[in-house]
């Protein structure tokens, strides 16, 4: 079918010549307008159709006039800019003919299907072409070569096929699929849905809230402005959320994900990933694998999950969770909360007042600068307060505690046993304090330890003496029975021969 749009009535000849190197299905039938005449000019057949713009004569084609209603089932629409080096192959087994629209660009649009077969069986091109959509809400199909597809501003669909294609989405809500080649896809304006397909694709979401799928291959995807959702899927992908609050998902390969501006949620999934929250308050989930997670600016929540992860909170007040695996967690600047969870973890508070919790496993906790709170949890842990006034609680099992600079508090809050004896390496009499939980040391009154409750020597001398410091061995003993037989248990080892007194203790 041929249609023409013009501002004035005229008769126009459209010549199909061999030098154009393209073929048209041999049957022409008017689907609207008025059939006017047909005939031959010498050996050249022609058909003339009366339209609102005037009579249109098609020269150099075989024709057959058909009466009756036009088919009603719409088939796939293909928009093409035809050049002299291109040709079109249409199977005679297809249900309808090709339809041509003669506007500023030649395009295949308004194609009618009849039955289950597509209107166009296939389009084969000798060279890459430009494909331009001029109709609202239409579908555009590329070729097996490297095409350039430009959609209109009303929202359309583009399928780039097998070549290394470039697709520009326009300002509407577009649906773009990359096909099998290494494509470059631009969503531009509108809320676009972009699928890279197979191959190493580069995808730009553009403005507004987009959904991007890298699909197979090692892809690069940029969300741009708007609240975007990006899926790397199969392959080693690089994903950039861009501005605003984005959700970015890696896959089972080694992905690199950058949140950009906005409060982003990043999911590394399986594989050894590198995840960057960048600016603002982000949530980052490493997934299984050996991940590296960097929070960047903002108050971030960073989760390592299974595998030996390395997590950096960097600036502001962050929350770091190692989860499973032997993790290394660095709070950086700001008042950070750090949980090691399972595994042999290393926790570093960095600057400011931090809260470090080793939880399960044999952990290492270092407070750094600031007034830090360190809790080893279960396992044989090593705690080091660093500079300033710190609070150290080894938790259950036998731990090693080093206060460092400042006036430090050494806390004993778990049940006493021969397997839960902590070593304090640098207790400073008159500066540091020993805090005993009343729930564990039940015979002691809450508050400052009375002088009558303390004894410096090998064992208690009265029934009221429940805390004993054996200076010769450097042992701290709790004796719930006082001078009566039994009830004594060593709970800490200090340096020998310290000038330790009752004023160094506080019951909490």
Secondary structure as GFF3:
##gff-version 3
##sequence-region A 1 508
A	DSSP	beta_strand	2	4	.	.	.	ID=ss1
A	DSSP	beta_strand	12	15	.	.	.	ID=ss2
A	DSSP	three_ten_helix	18	20	.	.	.	ID=ss3
A	DSSP	beta_strand	34	41	.	.	.	ID=ss4
A	DSSP	beta_strand	44	51	.	.	.	ID=ss5
A	DSSP	beta_strand	54	59	.	.	.	ID=ss6
A	DSSP	beta_strand	73	74	.	.	.	ID=ss7
A	DSSP	beta_strand	100	102	.	.	.	ID=ss8
A	DSSP	beta_strand	106	108	.	.	.	ID=ss9
A	DSSP	beta_strand	112	113	.	.	.	ID=ss10
A	DSSP	beta_strand	130	132	.	.	.	ID=ss11
A	DSSP	beta_strand	139	141	.	.	.	ID=ss12
A	DSSP	beta_strand	148	150	.	.	.	ID=ss13
A	DSSP	beta_strand	157	159	.	.	.	ID=ss14
A	DSSP	beta_strand	166	168	.	.	.	ID=ss15
A	DSSP	beta_strand	175	177	.	.	.	ID=ss16
A	DSSP	beta_strand	184	186	.	.	.	ID=ss17
A	DSSP	beta_strand	193	195	.	.	.	ID=ss18
A	DSSP	beta_strand	202	204	.	.	.	ID=ss19
A	DSSP	beta_strand	211	213	.	.	.	ID=ss20
A	DSSP	beta_strand	220	222	.	.	.	ID=ss21
A	DSSP	beta_strand	229	231	.	.	.	ID=ss22
A	DSSP	beta_strand	238	240	.	.	.	ID=ss23
A	DSSP	beta_strand	247	249	.	.	.	ID=ss24
A	DSSP	beta_strand	256	258	.	.	.	ID=ss25
A	DSSP	beta_strand	265	267	.	.	.	ID=ss26
A	DSSP	beta_strand	274	276	.	.	.	ID=ss27
A	DSSP	beta_strand	283	285	.	.	.	ID=ss28
A	DSSP	beta_strand	292	294	.	.	.	ID=ss29
A	DSSP	beta_strand	301	303	.	.	.	ID=ss30
A	DSSP	beta_strand	310	312	.	.	.	ID=ss31
A	DSSP	beta_strand	319	321	.	.	.	ID=ss32
A	DSSP	beta_strand	328	330	.	.	.	ID=ss33
A	DSSP	beta_strand	337	339	.	.	.	ID=ss34
A	DSSP	beta_strand	346	348	.	.	.	ID=ss35
A	DSSP	beta_strand	355	357	.	.	.	ID=ss36
A	DSSP	beta_strand	364	366	.	.	.	ID=ss37
A	DSSP	beta_strand	373	375	.	.	.	ID=ss38
A	DSSP	beta_strand	382	384	.	.	.	ID=ss39
A	DSSP	beta_strand	391	393	.	.	.	ID=ss40
A	DSSP	beta_strand	400	402	.	.	.	ID=ss41
A	DSSP	beta_strand	409	412	.	.	.	ID=ss42
A	DSSP	beta_strand	422	424	.	.	.	ID=ss43
A	DSSP	beta_strand	433	436	.	.	.	ID=ss44
A	DSSP	beta_strand	447	448	.	.	.	ID=ss45
A	DSSP	three_ten_helix	451	453	.	.	.	ID=ss46
A	DSSP	beta_strand	454	456	.	.	.	ID=ss47
A	DSSP	beta_strand	467	470	.	.	.	ID=ss48
A	DSSP	beta_strand	475	479	.	.	.	ID=ss49
A	DSSP	beta_strand	488	493	.	.	.	ID=ss50
A	DSSP	three_ten_helix	502	504	.	.	.	ID=ss51
A	DSSP	beta_strand	505	507	.	.	.	ID=ss52
###
